[in-house]
Amino acid sequence: MISLAKEADASIVHQIMRSAFSEYQDKIPPSSALEETVQSVSESIQNGENVFIAYDEKEPVGMVRFKQEKNALYFYRLSVVPEKQGKGVAKKLLKSLEETALKKNINEIQCKVRMDVQKNVVLYSSLGYTIFDEEVVHKPNGIKLHVVSMKKEL
């Protein structure tokens, strides 16, 4: 089951995100998702961000945060708890995003992906996403992060 999160669900969203992104804590640089707090997630929801939470039975196992940007639905922080990865949870969340976009007459979904996390690029490509932009993000201490923007036209 997938449901739209409420502000009261911020701690669930945060917990899923921390669990999923913990594998990137030793990457250089670590994912900025690990710097977020329950408060920052709550404030994002207050400010109009949407979140889908995926449940297995009654257990929250995945989530995706999203918002409308111009003529596209932009998603980020797609997260699935480690023990449920590879079981179709991410695909179900992305399918819910597509259904939401179509209901809002939005014909495109976009995201940004770190190039050093190839499994995510491969997943999105397998679902019809294509790379349409590349950039280098300059982080503190002179660290450069190669990021691609991907999109799927509906």
Chimera marker file (.cmm) of the C-alpha trace (Angstrom):
<marker_set name="trace">
<marker id="1" x="0.000" y="0.000" z="0.000" r="1" g="1" b="0" radius="0.5"/>
<marker id="2" x="1.174" y="3.510" z="-0.780" r="1" g="1" b="0" radius="0.5"/>
<marker id="3" x="-0.207" y="6.559" z="0.984" r="1" g="1" b="0" radius="0.5"/>
<marker id="4" x="0.409" y="10.282" z="0.972" r="1" g="1" b="0" radius="0.5"/>
<marker id="5" x="2.265" y="11.366" z="4.102" r="1" g="1" b="0" radius="0.5"/>
<marker id="6" x="1.035" y="13.980" z="6.519" r="1" g="1" b="0" radius="0.5"/>
<marker id="7" x="3.214" y="16.313" z="8.549" r="1" g="1" b="0" radius="0.5"/>
<marker id="8" x="2.771" y="13.936" z="11.506" r="1" g="1" b="0" radius="0.5"/>
<marker id="9" x="4.576" y="11.270" z="9.429" r="1" g="1" b="0" radius="0.5"/>
<marker id="10" x="7.831" y="13.256" z="9.286" r="1" g="1" b="0" radius="0.5"/>
<marker id="11" x="9.585" y="10.923" z="11.738" r="1" g="1" b="0" radius="0.5"/>
<marker id="12" x="8.610" y="7.870" z="9.630" r="1" g="1" b="0" radius="0.5"/>
<marker id="13" x="9.858" y="9.586" z="6.461" r="1" g="1" b="0" radius="0.5"/>
<marker id="14" x="13.100" y="10.528" z="8.204" r="1" g="1" b="0" radius="0.5"/>
<marker id="15" x="13.624" y="7.024" z="9.604" r="1" g="1" b="0" radius="0.5"/>
<marker id="16" x="13.151" y="5.352" z="6.197" r="1" g="1" b="0" radius="0.5"/>
<marker id="17" x="15.452" y="7.889" z="4.538" r="1" g="1" b="0" radius="0.5"/>
<marker id="18" x="18.211" y="7.471" z="7.154" r="1" g="1" b="0" radius="0.5"/>
<marker id="19" x="18.005" y="3.693" z="6.904" r="1" g="1" b="0" radius="0.5"/>
<marker id="20" x="18.172" y="3.695" z="3.105" r="1" g="1" b="0" radius="0.5"/>
<marker id="21" x="20.881" y="6.349" z="2.778" r="1" g="1" b="0" radius="0.5"/>
<marker id="22" x="23.129" y="4.911" z="5.519" r="1" g="1" b="0" radius="0.5"/>
<marker id="23" x="24.939" y="2.907" z="2.835" r="1" g="1" b="0" radius="0.5"/>
<marker id="24" x="26.270" y="6.221" z="1.483" r="1" g="1" b="0" radius="0.5"/>
<marker id="25" x="27.712" y="7.535" z="4.752" r="1" g="1" b="0" radius="0.5"/>
<marker id="26" x="31.243" y="6.560" z="3.751" r="1" g="1" b="0" radius="0.5"/>
<marker id="27" x="30.998" y="7.995" z="0.218" r="1" g="1" b="0" radius="0.5"/>
<marker id="28" x="32.925" y="11.173" z="-0.483" r="1" g="1" b="0" radius="0.5"/>
<marker id="29" x="31.004" y="13.302" z="0.074" r="1" g="1" b="0" radius="0.5"/>
<marker id="30" x="28.350" y="11.489" z="2.122" r="1" g="1" b="0" radius="0.5"/>
<marker id="31" x="24.780" y="12.030" z="0.975" r="1" g="1" b="0" radius="0.5"/>
<marker id="32" x="23.240" y="15.243" z="2.255" r="1" g="1" b="0" radius="0.5"/>
<marker id="33" x="20.156" y="13.145" z="3.091" r="1" g="1" b="0" radius="0.5"/>
<marker id="34" x="22.064" y="12.036" z="6.189" r="1" g="1" b="0" radius="0.5"/>
<marker id="35" x="22.199" y="15.659" z="7.415" r="1" g="1" b="0" radius="0.5"/>
<marker id="36" x="18.420" y="16.050" z="7.423" r="1" g="1" b="0" radius="0.5"/>
<marker id="37" x="16.420" y="15.964" z="10.639" r="1" g="1" b="0" radius="0.5"/>
<marker id="38" x="12.839" y="15.116" z="11.519" r="1" g="1" b="0" radius="0.5"/>
<marker id="39" x="12.340" y="18.873" z="11.882" r="1" g="1" b="0" radius="0.5"/>
<marker id="40" x="13.685" y="19.647" z="8.400" r="1" g="1" b="0" radius="0.5"/>
<marker id="41" x="11.443" y="16.953" z="6.876" r="1" g="1" b="0" radius="0.5"/>
<marker id="42" x="8.460" y="18.306" z="8.798" r="1" g="1" b="0" radius="0.5"/>
<marker id="43" x="9.187" y="21.847" z="7.594" r="1" g="1" b="0" radius="0.5"/>
<marker id="44" x="9.487" y="20.636" z="3.995" r="1" g="1" b="0" radius="0.5"/>
<marker id="45" x="6.051" y="19.011" z="4.235" r="1" g="1" b="0" radius="0.5"/>
<marker id="46" x="4.655" y="22.199" z="5.807" r="1" g="1" b="0" radius="0.5"/>
<marker id="47" x="6.087" y="24.138" z="2.864" r="1" g="1" b="0" radius="0.5"/>
<marker id="48" x="4.265" y="22.062" z="0.258" r="1" g="1" b="0" radius="0.5"/>
<marker id="49" x="6.511" y="19.085" z="-0.347" r="1" g="1" b="0" radius="0.5"/>
<marker id="50" x="4.644" y="15.814" z="-0.891" r="1" g="1" b="0" radius="0.5"/>
<marker id="51" x="5.740" y="12.375" z="0.253" r="1" g="1" b="0" radius="0.5"/>
<marker id="52" x="4.507" y="8.918" z="-0.616" r="1" g="1" b="0" radius="0.5"/>
<marker id="53" x="5.139" y="6.199" z="1.960" r="1" g="1" b="0" radius="0.5"/>
<marker id="54" x="5.114" y="2.541" z="0.920" r="1" g="1" b="0" radius="0.5"/>
<marker id="55" x="3.933" y="-0.033" z="3.444" r="1" g="1" b="0" radius="0.5"/>
<marker id="56" x="4.423" y="-3.793" z="3.592" r="1" g="1" b="0" radius="0.5"/>
<marker id="57" x="1.472" y="-4.894" z="5.718" r="1" g="1" b="0" radius="0.5"/>
<marker id="58" x="1.549" y="-2.028" z="8.260" r="1" g="1" b="0" radius="0.5"/>
<marker id="59" x="5.330" y="-1.603" z="8.219" r="1" g="1" b="0" radius="0.5"/>
<marker id="60" x="6.700" y="1.516" z="6.431" r="1" g="1" b="0" radius="0.5"/>
<marker id="61" x="9.365" y="0.262" z="4.012" r="1" g="1" b="0" radius="0.5"/>
<marker id="62" x="9.906" y="3.027" z="1.472" r="1" g="1" b="0" radius="0.5"/>
<marker id="63" x="9.220" y="6.631" z="0.610" r="1" g="1" b="0" radius="0.5"/>
<marker id="64" x="9.732" y="9.244" z="-2.066" r="1" g="1" b="0" radius="0.5"/>
<marker id="65" x="9.587" y="13.012" z="-1.691" r="1" g="1" b="0" radius="0.5"/>
<marker id="66" x="8.314" y="15.129" z="-4.575" r="1" g="1" b="0" radius="0.5"/>
<marker id="67" x="7.005" y="18.474" z="-5.747" r="1" g="1" b="0" radius="0.5"/>
<marker id="68" x="5.860" y="20.133" z="-8.909" r="1" g="1" b="0" radius="0.5"/>
<marker id="69" x="8.512" y="22.247" z="-10.611" r="1" g="1" b="0" radius="0.5"/>
<marker id="70" x="7.331" y="24.113" z="-13.690" r="1" g="1" b="0" radius="0.5"/>
<marker id="71" x="5.828" y="21.486" z="-15.997" r="1" g="1" b="0" radius="0.5"/>
<marker id="72" x="7.400" y="18.454" z="-14.326" r="1" g="1" b="0" radius="0.5"/>
<marker id="73" x="7.026" y="16.398" z="-11.182" r="1" g="1" b="0" radius="0.5"/>
<marker id="74" x="10.438" y="16.378" z="-9.491" r="1" g="1" b="0" radius="0.5"/>
<marker id="75" x="11.273" y="13.601" z="-7.026" r="1" g="1" b="0" radius="0.5"/>
<marker id="76" x="14.154" y="13.117" z="-4.637" r="1" g="1" b="0" radius="0.5"/>
<marker id="77" x="15.331" y="11.047" z="-1.684" r="1" g="1" b="0" radius="0.5"/>
<marker id="78" x="13.685" y="7.886" z="-3.033" r="1" g="1" b="0" radius="0.5"/>
<marker id="79" x="14.347" y="5.507" z="-0.154" r="1" g="1" b="0" radius="0.5"/>
<marker id="80" x="13.727" y="1.837" z="0.526" r="1" g="1" b="0" radius="0.5"/>
<marker id="81" x="14.854" y="0.209" z="3.772" r="1" g="1" b="0" radius="0.5"/>
<marker id="82" x="17.804" y="-2.124" z="3.059" r="1" g="1" b="0" radius="0.5"/>
<marker id="83" x="15.981" y="-5.377" z="3.850" r="1" g="1" b="0" radius="0.5"/>
<marker id="84" x="13.280" y="-4.558" z="1.256" r="1" g="1" b="0" radius="0.5"/>
<marker id="85" x="15.544" y="-3.292" z="-1.542" r="1" g="1" b="0" radius="0.5"/>
<marker id="86" x="15.289" y="-5.230" z="-4.788" r="1" g="1" b="0" radius="0.5"/>
<marker id="87" x="11.701" y="-6.297" z="-4.095" r="1" g="1" b="0" radius="0.5"/>
<marker id="88" x="9.877" y="-3.755" z="-6.286" r="1" g="1" b="0" radius="0.5"/>
<marker id="89" x="9.131" y="-1.114" z="-3.636" r="1" g="1" b="0" radius="0.5"/>
<marker id="90" x="10.942" y="1.675" z="-5.526" r="1" g="1" b="0" radius="0.5"/>
<marker id="91" x="9.152" y="0.742" z="-8.751" r="1" g="1" b="0" radius="0.5"/>
<marker id="92" x="5.774" y="0.923" z="-6.988" r="1" g="1" b="0" radius="0.5"/>
<marker id="93" x="6.624" y="4.358" z="-5.584" r="1" g="1" b="0" radius="0.5"/>
<marker id="94" x="7.680" y="5.576" z="-9.024" r="1" g="1" b="0" radius="0.5"/>
<marker id="95" x="4.463" y="4.181" z="-10.525" r="1" g="1" b="0" radius="0.5"/>
<marker id="96" x="2.492" y="6.203" z="-7.946" r="1" g="1" b="0" radius="0.5"/>
<marker id="97" x="4.432" y="9.300" z="-9.021" r="1" g="1" b="0" radius="0.5"/>
<marker id="98" x="3.505" y="8.650" z="-12.644" r="1" g="1" b="0" radius="0.5"/>
<marker id="99" x="-0.178" y="8.237" z="-11.760" r="1" g="1" b="0" radius="0.5"/>
<marker id="100" x="-0.088" y="11.468" z="-9.739" r="1" g="1" b="0" radius="0.5"/>
<marker id="101" x="1.602" y="13.366" z="-12.556" r="1" g="1" b="0" radius="0.5"/>
<marker id="102" x="-0.951" y="12.200" z="-15.091" r="1" g="1" b="0" radius="0.5"/>
<marker id="103" x="-3.850" y="13.187" z="-12.800" r="1" g="1" b="0" radius="0.5"/>
<marker id="104" x="-2.330" y="16.682" z="-12.640" r="1" g="1" b="0" radius="0.5"/>
<marker id="105" x="-1.790" y="16.783" z="-16.434" r="1" g="1" b="0" radius="0.5"/>
<marker id="106" x="1.973" y="16.742" z="-15.926" r="1" g="1" b="0" radius="0.5"/>
<marker id="107" x="3.795" y="14.876" z="-18.698" r="1" g="1" b="0" radius="0.5"/>
<marker id="108" x="7.282" y="14.587" z="-17.242" r="1" g="1" b="0" radius="0.5"/>
<marker id="109" x="8.991" y="13.271" z="-14.121" r="1" g="1" b="0" radius="0.5"/>
<marker id="110" x="12.533" y="14.356" z="-13.222" r="1" g="1" b="0" radius="0.5"/>
<marker id="111" x="15.216" y="13.547" z="-10.680" r="1" g="1" b="0" radius="0.5"/>
<marker id="112" x="18.921" y="14.083" z="-10.061" r="1" g="1" b="0" radius="0.5"/>
<marker id="113" x="21.262" y="11.165" z="-9.490" r="1" g="1" b="0" radius="0.5"/>
<marker id="114" x="24.851" y="10.909" z="-8.302" r="1" g="1" b="0" radius="0.5"/>
<marker id="115" x="26.887" y="9.292" z="-11.059" r="1" g="1" b="0" radius="0.5"/>
<marker id="116" x="28.863" y="7.319" z="-8.479" r="1" g="1" b="0" radius="0.5"/>
<marker id="117" x="25.646" y="5.471" z="-7.543" r="1" g="1" b="0" radius="0.5"/>
<marker id="118" x="25.320" y="3.594" z="-10.816" r="1" g="1" b="0" radius="0.5"/>
<marker id="119" x="22.624" y="1.224" z="-9.524" r="1" g="1" b="0" radius="0.5"/>
<marker id="120" x="20.224" y="4.183" z="-9.356" r="1" g="1" b="0" radius="0.5"/>
<marker id="121" x="21.081" y="5.343" z="-12.874" r="1" g="1" b="0" radius="0.5"/>
<marker id="122" x="20.531" y="1.759" z="-14.081" r="1" g="1" b="0" radius="0.5"/>
<marker id="123" x="17.195" y="1.454" z="-12.219" r="1" g="1" b="0" radius="0.5"/>
<marker id="124" x="15.801" y="4.697" z="-13.613" r="1" g="1" b="0" radius="0.5"/>
<marker id="125" x="17.079" y="3.909" z="-17.120" r="1" g="1" b="0" radius="0.5"/>
<marker id="126" x="15.348" y="0.515" z="-16.995" r="1" g="1" b="0" radius="0.5"/>
<marker id="127" x="12.077" y="2.327" z="-16.253" r="1" g="1" b="0" radius="0.5"/>
<marker id="128" x="12.340" y="4.688" z="-19.215" r="1" g="1" b="0" radius="0.5"/>
<marker id="129" x="14.279" y="7.616" z="-17.727" r="1" g="1" b="0" radius="0.5"/>
<marker id="130" x="16.944" y="9.293" z="-19.840" r="1" g="1" b="0" radius="0.5"/>
<marker id="131" x="19.807" y="11.609" z="-18.906" r="1" g="1" b="0" radius="0.5"/>
<marker id="132" x="19.201" y="15.151" z="-20.119" r="1" g="1" b="0" radius="0.5"/>
<marker id="133" x="21.779" y="17.164" z="-18.200" r="1" g="1" b="0" radius="0.5"/>
<marker id="134" x="25.050" y="16.718" z="-16.324" r="1" g="1" b="0" radius="0.5"/>
<marker id="135" x="26.717" y="18.950" z="-13.787" r="1" g="1" b="0" radius="0.5"/>
<marker id="136" x="29.522" y="19.014" z="-11.295" r="1" g="1" b="0" radius="0.5"/>
<marker id="137" x="28.464" y="20.165" z="-7.841" r="1" g="1" b="0" radius="0.5"/>
<marker id="138" x="31.250" y="21.760" z="-5.808" r="1" g="1" b="0" radius="0.5"/>
<marker id="139" x="31.107" y="20.662" z="-2.174" r="1" g="1" b="0" radius="0.5"/>
<marker id="140" x="33.189" y="21.931" z="0.755" r="1" g="1" b="0" radius="0.5"/>
<marker id="141" x="36.880" y="20.980" z="0.910" r="1" g="1" b="0" radius="0.5"/>
<marker id="142" x="37.193" y="21.068" z="-2.884" r="1" g="1" b="0" radius="0.5"/>
<marker id="143" x="35.131" y="17.905" z="-3.363" r="1" g="1" b="0" radius="0.5"/>
<marker id="144" x="33.443" y="17.645" z="-6.746" r="1" g="1" b="0" radius="0.5"/>
<marker id="145" x="30.273" y="15.601" z="-7.189" r="1" g="1" b="0" radius="0.5"/>
<marker id="146" x="29.186" y="14.510" z="-10.676" r="1" g="1" b="0" radius="0.5"/>
<marker id="147" x="25.372" y="14.581" z="-10.926" r="1" g="1" b="0" radius="0.5"/>
<marker id="148" x="23.058" y="13.780" z="-13.825" r="1" g="1" b="0" radius="0.5"/>
<marker id="149" x="19.493" y="14.966" z="-14.301" r="1" g="1" b="0" radius="0.5"/>
<marker id="150" x="17.130" y="12.289" z="-15.572" r="1" g="1" b="0" radius="0.5"/>
<marker id="151" x="13.604" y="12.506" z="-16.906" r="1" g="1" b="0" radius="0.5"/>
<marker id="152" x="10.770" y="10.322" z="-18.078" r="1" g="1" b="0" radius="0.5"/>
<marker id="153" x="8.134" y="11.600" z="-20.440" r="1" g="1" b="0" radius="0.5"/>
<marker id="154" x="4.680" y="10.200" z="-19.798" r="1" g="1" b="0" radius="0.5"/>
<link id1="1" id2="2" r="1" g="1" b="0" radius="0.2"/>
<link id1="2" id2="3" r="1" g="1" b="0" radius="0.2"/>
<link id1="3" id2="4" r="1" g="1" b="0" radius="0.2"/>
<link id1="4" id2="5" r="1" g="1" b="0" radius="0.2"/>
<link id1="5" id2="6" r="1" g="1" b="0" radius="0.2"/>
<link id1="6" id2="7" r="1" g="1" b="0" radius="0.2"/>
<link id1="7" id2="8" r="1" g="1" b="0" radius="0.2"/>
<link id1="8" id2="9" r="1" g="1" b="0" radius="0.2"/>
<link id1="9" id2="10" r="1" g="1" b="0" radius="0.2"/>
<link id1="10" id2="11" r="1" g="1" b="0" radius="0.2"/>
<link id1="11" id2="12" r="1" g="1" b="0" radius="0.2"/>
<link id1="12" id2="13" r="1" g="1" b="0" radius="0.2"/>
<link id1="13" id2="14" r="1" g="1" b="0" radius="0.2"/>
<link id1="14" id2="15" r="1" g="1" b="0" radius="0.2"/>
<link id1="15" id2="16" r="1" g="1" b="0" radius="0.2"/>
<link id1="16" id2="17" r="1" g="1" b="0" radius="0.2"/>
<link id1="17" id2="18" r="1" g="1" b="0" radius="0.2"/>
<link id1="18" id2="19" r="1" g="1" b="0" radius="0.2"/>
<link id1="19" id2="20" r="1" g="1" b="0" radius="0.2"/>
<link id1="20" id2="21" r="1" g="1" b="0" radius="0.2"/>
<link id1="21" id2="22" r="1" g="1" b="0" radius="0.2"/>
<link id1="22" id2="23" r="1" g="1" b="0" radius="0.2"/>
<link id1="23" id2="24" r="1" g="1" b="0" radius="0.2"/>
<link id1="24" id2="25" r="1" g="1" b="0" radius="0.2"/>
<link id1="25" id2="26" r="1" g="1" b="0" radius="0.2"/>
<link id1="26" id2="27" r="1" g="1" b="0" radius="0.2"/>
<link id1="27" id2="28" r="1" g="1" b="0" radius="0.2"/>
<link id1="28" id2="29" r="1" g="1" b="0" radius="0.2"/>
<link id1="29" id2="30" r="1" g="1" b="0" radius="0.2"/>
<link id1="30" id2="31" r="1" g="1" b="0" radius="0.2"/>
<link id1="31" id2="32" r="1" g="1" b="0" radius="0.2"/>
<link id1="32" id2="33" r="1" g="1" b="0" radius="0.2"/>
<link id1="33" id2="34" r="1" g="1" b="0" radius="0.2"/>
<link id1="34" id2="35" r="1" g="1" b="0" radius="0.2"/>
<link id1="35" id2="36" r="1" g="1" b="0" radius="0.2"/>
<link id1="36" id2="37" r="1" g="1" b="0" radius="0.2"/>
<link id1="37" id2="38" r="1" g="1" b="0" radius="0.2"/>
<link id1="38" id2="39" r="1" g="1" b="0" radius="0.2"/>
<link id1="39" id2="40" r="1" g="1" b="0" radius="0.2"/>
<link id1="40" id2="41" r="1" g="1" b="0" radius="0.2"/>
<link id1="41" id2="42" r="1" g="1" b="0" radius="0.2"/>
<link id1="42" id2="43" r="1" g="1" b="0" radius="0.2"/>
<link id1="43" id2="44" r="1" g="1" b="0" radius="0.2"/>
<link id1="44" id2="45" r="1" g="1" b="0" radius="0.2"/>
<link id1="45" id2="46" r="1" g="1" b="0" radius="0.2"/>
<link id1="46" id2="47" r="1" g="1" b="0" radius="0.2"/>
<link id1="47" id2="48" r="1" g="1" b="0" radius="0.2"/>
<link id1="48" id2="49" r="1" g="1" b="0" radius="0.2"/>
<link id1="49" id2="50" r="1" g="1" b="0" radius="0.2"/>
<link id1="50" id2="51" r="1" g="1" b="0" radius="0.2"/>
<link id1="51" id2="52" r="1" g="1" b="0" radius="0.2"/>
<link id1="52" id2="53" r="1" g="1" b="0" radius="0.2"/>
<link id1="53" id2="54" r="1" g="1" b="0" radius="0.2"/>
<link id1="54" id2="55" r="1" g="1" b="0" radius="0.2"/>
<link id1="55" id2="56" r="1" g="1" b="0" radius="0.2"/>
<link id1="56" id2="57" r="1" g="1" b="0" radius="0.2"/>
<link id1="57" id2="58" r="1" g="1" b="0" radius="0.2"/>
<link id1="58" id2="59" r="1" g="1" b="0" radius="0.2"/>
<link id1="59" id2="60" r="1" g="1" b="0" radius="0.2"/>
<link id1="60" id2="61" r="1" g="1" b="0" radius="0.2"/>
<link id1="61" id2="62" r="1" g="1" b="0" radius="0.2"/>
<link id1="62" id2="63" r="1" g="1" b="0" radius="0.2"/>
<link id1="63" id2="64" r="1" g="1" b="0" radius="0.2"/>
<link id1="64" id2="65" r="1" g="1" b="0" radius="0.2"/>
<link id1="65" id2="66" r="1" g="1" b="0" radius="0.2"/>
<link id1="66" id2="67" r="1" g="1" b="0" radius="0.2"/>
<link id1="67" id2="68" r="1" g="1" b="0" radius="0.2"/>
<link id1="68" id2="69" r="1" g="1" b="0" radius="0.2"/>
<link id1="69" id2="70" r="1" g="1" b="0" radius="0.2"/>
<link id1="70" id2="71" r="1" g="1" b="0" radius="0.2"/>
<link id1="71" id2="72" r="1" g="1" b="0" radius="0.2"/>
<link id1="72" id2="73" r="1" g="1" b="0" radius="0.2"/>
<link id1="73" id2="74" r="1" g="1" b="0" radius="0.2"/>
<link id1="74" id2="75" r="1" g="1" b="0" radius="0.2"/>
<link id1="75" id2="76" r="1" g="1" b="0" radius="0.2"/>
<link id1="76" id2="77" r="1" g="1" b="0" radius="0.2"/>
<link id1="77" id2="78" r="1" g="1" b="0" radius="0.2"/>
<link id1="78" id2="79" r="1" g="1" b="0" radius="0.2"/>
<link id1="79" id2="80" r="1" g="1" b="0" radius="0.2"/>
<link id1="80" id2="81" r="1" g="1" b="0" radius="0.2"/>
<link id1="81" id2="82" r="1" g="1" b="0" radius="0.2"/>
<link id1="82" id2="83" r="1" g="1" b="0" radius="0.2"/>
<link id1="83" id2="84" r="1" g="1" b="0" radius="0.2"/>
<link id1="84" id2="85" r="1" g="1" b="0" radius="0.2"/>
<link id1="85" id2="86" r="1" g="1" b="0" radius="0.2"/>
<link id1="86" id2="87" r="1" g="1" b="0" radius="0.2"/>
<link id1="87" id2="88" r="1" g="1" b="0" radius="0.2"/>
<link id1="88" id2="89" r="1" g="1" b="0" radius="0.2"/>
<link id1="89" id2="90" r="1" g="1" b="0" radius="0.2"/>
<link id1="90" id2="91" r="1" g="1" b="0" radius="0.2"/>
<link id1="91" id2="92" r="1" g="1" b="0" radius="0.2"/>
<link id1="92" id2="93" r="1" g="1" b="0" radius="0.2"/>
<link id1="93" id2="94" r="1" g="1" b="0" radius="0.2"/>
<link id1="94" id2="95" r="1" g="1" b="0" radius="0.2"/>
<link id1="95" id2="96" r="1" g="1" b="0" radius="0.2"/>
<link id1="96" id2="97" r="1" g="1" b="0" radius="0.2"/>
<link id1="97" id2="98" r="1" g="1" b="0" radius="0.2"/>
<link id1="98" id2="99" r="1" g="1" b="0" radius="0.2"/>
<link id1="99" id2="100" r="1" g="1" b="0" radius="0.2"/>
<link id1="100" id2="101" r="1" g="1" b="0" radius="0.2"/>
<link id1="101" id2="102" r="1" g="1" b="0" radius="0.2"/>
<link id1="102" id2="103" r="1" g="1" b="0" radius="0.2"/>
<link id1="103" id2="104" r="1" g="1" b="0" radius="0.2"/>
<link id1="104" id2="105" r="1" g="1" b="0" radius="0.2"/>
<link id1="105" id2="106" r="1" g="1" b="0" radius="0.2"/>
<link id1="106" id2="107" r="1" g="1" b="0" radius="0.2"/>
<link id1="107" id2="108" r="1" g="1" b="0" radius="0.2"/>
<link id1="108" id2="109" r="1" g="1" b="0" radius="0.2"/>
<link id1="109" id2="110" r="1" g="1" b="0" radius="0.2"/>
<link id1="110" id2="111" r="1" g="1" b="0" radius="0.2"/>
<link id1="111" id2="112" r="1" g="1" b="0" radius="0.2"/>
<link id1="112" id2="113" r="1" g="1" b="0" radius="0.2"/>
<link id1="113" id2="114" r="1" g="1" b="0" radius="0.2"/>
<link id1="114" id2="115" r="1" g="1" b="0" radius="0.2"/>
<link id1="115" id2="116" r="1" g="1" b="0" radius="0.2"/>
<link id1="116" id2="117" r="1" g="1" b="0" radius="0.2"/>
<link id1="117" id2="118" r="1" g="1" b="0" radius="0.2"/>
<link id1="118" id2="119" r="1" g="1" b="0" radius="0.2"/>
<link id1="119" id2="120" r="1" g="1" b="0" radius="0.2"/>
<link id1="120" id2="121" r="1" g="1" b="0" radius="0.2"/>
<link id1="121" id2="122" r="1" g="1" b="0" radius="0.2"/>
<link id1="122" id2="123" r="1" g="1" b="0" radius="0.2"/>
<link id1="123" id2="124" r="1" g="1" b="0" radius="0.2"/>
<link id1="124" id2="125" r="1" g="1" b="0" radius="0.2"/>
<link id1="125" id2="126" r="1" g="1" b="0" radius="0.2"/>
<link id1="126" id2="127" r="1" g="1" b="0" radius="0.2"/>
<link id1="127" id2="128" r="1" g="1" b="0" radius="0.2"/>
<link id1="128" id2="129" r="1" g="1" b="0" radius="0.2"/>
<link id1="129" id2="130" r="1" g="1" b="0" radius="0.2"/>
<link id1="130" id2="131" r="1" g="1" b="0" radius="0.2"/>
<link id1="131" id2="132" r="1" g="1" b="0" radius="0.2"/>
<link id1="132" id2="133" r="1" g="1" b="0" radius="0.2"/>
<link id1="133" id2="134" r="1" g="1" b="0" radius="0.2"/>
<link id1="134" id2="135" r="1" g="1" b="0" radius="0.2"/>
<link id1="135" id2="136" r="1" g="1" b="0" radius="0.2"/>
<link id1="136" id2="137" r="1" g="1" b="0" radius="0.2"/>
<link id1="137" id2="138" r="1" g="1" b="0" radius="0.2"/>
<link id1="138" id2="139" r="1" g="1" b="0" radius="0.2"/>
<link id1="139" id2="140" r="1" g="1" b="0" radius="0.2"/>
<link id1="140" id2="141" r="1" g="1" b="0" radius="0.2"/>
<link id1="141" id2="142" r="1" g="1" b="0" radius="0.2"/>
<link id1="142" id2="143" r="1" g="1" b="0" radius="0.2"/>
<link id1="143" id2="144" r="1" g="1" b="0" radius="0.2"/>
<link id1="144" id2="145" r="1" g="1" b="0" radius="0.2"/>
<link id1="145" id2="146" r="1" g="1" b="0" radius="0.2"/>
<link id1="146" id2="147" r="1" g="1" b="0" radius="0.2"/>
<link id1="147" id2="148" r="1" g="1" b="0" radius="0.2"/>
<link id1="148" id2="149" r="1" g="1" b="0" radius="0.2"/>
<link id1="149" id2="150" r="1" g="1" b="0" radius="0.2"/>
<link id1="150" id2="151" r="1" g="1" b="0" radius="0.2"/>
<link id1="151" id2="152" r="1" g="1" b="0" radius="0.2"/>
<link id1="152" id2="153" r="1" g="1" b="0" radius="0.2"/>
<link id1="153" id2="154" r="1" g="1" b="0" radius="0.2"/>
</marker_set>
